[in-house]
Amino acid sequence: MTEACSVPTEIIEDLLSQLEVLGVNGFFYGIGANPNPGQDHPYKKLEKRLPLKMAKVRYAIFSDEKTRRLRDTYLKVFARHDECYFEKKAMGPNIWRQPDSTQHQFIKLLKEDDIYSRVIWLLPTKYHKSWVNTFMLYSSLSDNEMKVAIDDNRDKIQRLLELYGEYFSSKYIHLLNPVYNFHCMTPTSKTILEMAAEGVSTQRIAKTLFLSERGVIYHLDKMKVIFGANNRAQLVSRAFQMGIMNAMLPPT
């Protein structure tokens, strides 16, 4: 099960209170892949968005434990039967279609939690052009009521989510950055990157990890592609900028 970042309760309550206009009674936030066609996207695990892979994400931000369990259950049980899950989403608000009438158990689960509409709100993030701030909002409003509420308050909610998206991503980038969070790097690649950041030579890295120098270069070249870096110095710099280096440290 995905772990929840330790966000102060007052921050969560403040965001929920400002989303009352949309009838929101729960949300989760994470950093995912930009869904727009034509994006240069090296993170294949994110691009495919396979539900069971997404369920193995290490960290996300949840409004409460109920929302975390709901997301986990949806990804493991219901998402693979939901056509809307696999469709491309636009930046901004996207009202999620209601479950198919055959998904009785999922409909029952949503009603038990007083959820009658869902909105995924996508926003750009400063860390990488193929990453996107993602808010999933669960609401007690019907789809029609939600559409009216969004039309009446879109600019206000957009600015609000931009503000909180910036706060969440800056505060927890070491946990939420997709490279670490979605297991896009192998443990060996992370170790090599950490040693490279400390200035250890390729020859020394190879000797320490019982690899050939060609093997170390292979891992470094693969990471250069992922980070869009031209050389080792740029690779290390971008890894720090994206929070990857912090992700290698055990979270406190």
C-alpha positions, 0 to 999 in steps of 0.5 A: 500500500502506498505510504502517506507523506506526513503533511500537517493536519492543519494544511489538509484541513485548510485545503479541504475547507477551501474546496467545499465549493466543489463538495470535496470530501477527500483528495489525494495528490502526487506527481505523475506523467504528463498525459498530453500526446507528443510529449517526450517521455522516457519513463515507460512505467509512467507512460503505460500507467498500468493500474497494478504498477501505479498501486505500487507507488511508494508515496502520495499525499492523502486527505485521510486514511479512507481516501488512501484505502479507496485509491488502493482498492480502485487501482488493484480491483476496478481500474483495469475495467474502467475505460476512463482510467486509460483515456488521455486527460487534459491539463486542468479539471477532468470530470471522471465518468461514472462507473459502468453499471456492471461495476456494482461493487465499486458503485456501492463503495463510492456511495458508502463514502458519499462520493458521487463525482470524481475530478482529476485536476492536472497542473504543470510542475517546475521539475520536469516537462514530462511531470505533472502535479495531479490532484484527484478530488472526491465529491458529494456533488453529482456530475452536473452539479460538479460541472456547474461548480467548476464553471463558476469557480475554475480560476479560483480553484486553479490558483488554489491547487497551483499554490498547494501543488507547489507547496506539496512538490517542494516540501516532499519532492524527495519522496514524490519525484516519479523516478524514485516513487515509481521505481524507474531506476534500479538500486544499482543505478541509484548507487552509481549515481550517488557515488558519481555525485561524490566524485568517485571515478568510473574505475573506482565505482566499478571496483566497489560494486564488482562491475565492469567499467563498461557496465558502470558507463551503461548505467550512467548513459541510461540515466543521462537519457532519463534526465536529459543530461549531456554529461556526468556533471549535468546528470548529477545537477539534475538529479539534485534539482529533481530531488532524486539524491534526497530520495536515496536517503531514508526518510525521517 
